[in-house]
């Protein structure tokens, strides 16, 4: 199971780590931490040294009730960072966390290697054609509604069945335009209650029916800290525990704030599976 990133085949049969770089002032965990060039370079270098395979750069917060921003503001935040990161780390594989096709296109033109779209093309009809034109790997996430409305859209006839149907339709749309490298993300915390998140994790292996890589983003989310009556700062242990479960159920990429711990989790899981 491989994806092509800028001419390099990345083997995802061995799980990989995607480090999160939020450029937003209002992200749920690290909002406002990485807004100046020095802090950004320091954090990315740290994640690379700890073993990150990809860096996911986002300039639009998708947390519930986050402030909406224009495309121009998103571009002003993200383009200088992508350019600077590739100057400092020319081999870096940058994923762009956006649902806007214009942002995706301009970041790819600077050298970004992957697009990570929370809406799987549903919030911008030009996104899938844009990804197809540039032939970069495409992460499509499950989402109902928008970040502003998703918490009111948690009713399902059959949670797992509805998600499988959603991906069947979205994958078909991407394939019809010739997108080769597709990664599915079940969207933990997006239009799902706490109980639904755990049901989804328990049944993650059903996504393997698509024979596509699975990306899991559980890092420090409310399904962890609310259940444990903690805050985001103390949710690392719970994140690692659930990442282990995700790996055992078929996850190929862990999207995380804490790279070192995720890399260790993968090593331990591999030792367990191979023993």
Secondary structure, DSSP 4 states (H G I P E B T S, - for coil): -EEEETTEEEE-SS-EEEEEEE--S--TTTTTSS-SHHHHHHHHHHHHHHT-SEEEEE-S--STTPPP--HHHHHHHHHHHHHHHHHH-TT--EEEE-S-HHHHHHHHHHT--EEEETTTTSS-TTHHHHHHHHT-EEEEE--SS-TTTGGG----SSHHHHHHHHHHHHHHHHHHTT---EEEE--TTSS--HHHHHHHHHTGGGGGGG-SEEEE--TT-HHHHTTTT--GGG-HHHHHHHHHHHHHTT--EEEES-HHHHHHHHHHHHHHHH-
